[in-house]
């Protein structure tokens, strides 16, 4: 069995609608897809209707902050209408808009001809994220491709046009998801800007109820994967995998990294049972 447990759609910052994501999953020979858009489940209904032979695992990539730095948590099988979780998701999404507007203002001050109207048009009904700003920058000619926006010159963490935003403490995120009947996996803990996350910090999250570690990710080296597998074993965490596919932005890589059938069943077994 092949389960890709980290995939994005136009409900957040992917380039393909949820239905097309599911069709691509079928063509890639994937058995299970977790649609994990940022801080939203808005794409789940469309994905479920178009699932065909592919099983949909309801999910989300939840925005967190640890020691002042951005951290992402993958959440699965939770009730998005649980009041506390729903309130936090609304707050996060609202602050994403305020942050994006502030980043556009900063870019204007740096001579980049991008407006909030352009960013909003690219995002449409999706949860606004930095990739939408990056695409607007590329459309304006300020940069050659959206990837070039994610540097210290522009909108990378700490960049000249970067603006922080509201995010959850990861322990609170774990608690909220568990209270809503779901499980959490720490997303790409050794990929790109997330390489600062220490084993000690992951150990504390495991003690707080974290269920798994995303080991198999396109931006994590074989050496890092080996270390994460060992850490997951030591902490009794599920080692998961996912492509972190964003459509054309990441080269249509859905199914490129997957979770084994054994690990998938282990993750499902950790879903809290109703009291």
N, C-alpha and C positions, 0 to 999 in steps of 0.2 A: 504494500500500500504506500502511496505517495501523498503526503499532506503538506501543502504550502501554507504555513500559518502566519504569513505576514504579507498582505497585498493591499494596494490602495486603488481607489477609483476617483471619478470626478466628484464624489461626495466630499472629498477633501482635496488633496493635491496631486492625484493621478490624472492621466490624460484620457482614459477610457471610461465610459459609463459602466456601472455595475453589471449590466447585462452582458456587455462585451467582455468584461473581465471573466465572467463565467464561461463564455464561449471559448475564449482563449485558453482557459484552464482545461476544458474538454479536449481541445486540439493538442495541448501539451501532454495529455495523458495523466493529468493530476486527478486523484480520487477525491481529495478534500481540499477546500480553499477556505481560509479564514479572511473575510473582508475586514481589514483593520484600519479604517480611515481615522484620521486624527480627530479625537474628541467628539465623534459623532457615529450614530448608527443609521444615518439617513439613507444609506445605500442598500440596507439589508433587504427590504421588501422587493426591490427591483432585482437584486441578485438572486433571491430565493425563487422568484417567478421564472427566471431564466436558467436555473441551475442545471436542468437536464440530468445527465448522468453523474454530475459532480455534486458531492455533498457540501453544503454551506455550513461552516462553523461560524456562528455570530461572534464578532470580535470588534476591537477598537484599539487604537494606539493612544494611550492616555498621557497627557502632558504633565510631567512632574519636575520638581526642582530639588536638588540635594546639595547642601553646602554651597548654595548660590549658583549652581550650575544646572543646565538643562539635562533632564534624564527622561527616557521614554519607557513606559510600561505597557506591555501588551495584555489586554484583558479579554477573557472569553466567557461566553455562556452566562452572562450576568443579565439582570433585569434592568434595562436602561430607564425604566419608569420608577425605580425605587427613589423615593423623594430626595434623600440626601445626595445620592449620586447624580440625579437629574439636575439638582440645583447647582452642583459644582460644575457640571458640564456646560450649563448655560452661562455661568460666570466665566469659564475658560473661553468659550466661543465669543462672548461679547468682548472680552479683553483682547482677543485676537484682532478684532476689527480696529479697536483703538490703537493697538500697537502697529498694525499695518499702515494706518493713516499717519502715525508719527514717523514711521520709516520713510514713507513717501515724501513727507516734509523735509526730512534730513537729506534725502537724495536730491531734492530740488535745490537745497542749499549748497550741494556739491556740484551743481550744474547738470544734473541728469533730468532730461525732459520727460518725466513720468508723472501722471496724475492719478489721484485716487480713483477717478472714473475709469481709467484704463485698467487698473488692478481689479476693481469691482466687476468690470465686464468680463475679464478673464476668469475670475473666480465663479461668477454666476451665483448659483444657489449653494455652492460648496463652502465648507469651512475655510476661511481665508488663512493662507500660510505664506511663508517666504518664497516658495516656488512660484506663486502667482506674481509676486513682485519681480522675481528674477525673469520671468517670461516677459513682463512688461518692459523691463530694462533692455532685454534683447530686442524686442520689437522696436524700441526707440532708437536702436543703434548704439547705445552706450557701451554695450558689450556684445561679443560675437555670439555667445550661447548662454543659456540660463546658468550653466555650471559656473561660469566666470563670476557670477554674483556672489558666490559663497567663498569670499576671501576677506581678509582684514581691510581691504580697500573699500569694500561695499557692505554686504549684509551678513557676513559670517559672525558668529559669536565674538563680541568685542570689536567688530568692524566699525568703520566711520559712520555708517548709517544704521547700525544695529540698535534696537530698542528691546528691552526686556519685557516680559509679560507675566500675568498671573499663571501659576502652575501649582500643582498639589505637592505636598510632602509625600514621598513615596510610601512611607508607612501608612499614612492616612489613605492613600490610593488603594493599597492592599486591603485595608480594613473596609473601605467603601465597596470595593468589588466583591469581597467575601460576604458582606452583609446583603449584597444584591444577588447572591447565589452563584458568583463566578470565581474564576481563578486568574492569577496574574503570572506573567513571565517577563523577566527583565529583558528589554530589547537591546540587541547588538551592543553588549557591554564592552567590547574591545574593537569597535569600528570607528574610524575617523575621530571625530571630536569627543567620542565617549571613552577613549582609552584611559582617561583619568580615574575611572571607577576602580576602587581597590577591592581586593579580596575581603578585607575587613568590612567594608561597606556592604558588600553582597552578603556576607555572613549575617550581618544585622538584619538585612531584608529577609533572609531565609528564616531567621528566628521570629520575624513578624508575620510570617505566613506566605511568603513568596513561594510559588509552586514550581517555577522553572527558569532556565537560562536559555536565551537564544544563542545557540552555539554555531549553527550552520547558517551563515550570512555571507553574502557576496563580498563584503568589505572586511571580513575577518580572515587573517592568514591561517595556514595550516598549523603553525606553531601556537597561535592564540587559541585555535579550536581545541588543540590537545590539552592546553592548560585549562580551558573552560570545562572540558569533559571531566578532567580530574577534579576540578572544584565542584561541579555538579554532583559527582559521585560522593565526594566527602560531605556535602551538605544535603544529600538526598533530594536534589532538585532534578526535574525532568529536563534533559537536553533537547531542545526543539530546534527547528530550522524553518527558514522562510526566505523568499526571494527579495522581499521589500520592493516589489515591483511597483513602479509608478507609470507604467505604459511607456510612451516614447521618451520620457525624461530619463529612464534607466535602461533603455534598449530592449524593451519587451522581454524581460527575463523571467516571467512567471514560470514556476516549476523548476527553475535553475538550482534552487536550494530547497530541501524538503525535510520533513520530520518522519522518522521511521514509524511503522505501524505500532511497534511496541511502545515507543515513547508517546505516541498519540493516545493510545489506550490508557497509559499511565496518567497522562494529563487529565483525561476525562474522569478517571477514578478519584481525582482529588477535588472534584466539584463538591462543595459543601452540601450535605444532605439536609433537607428541610427539617426544622425542629419538630 
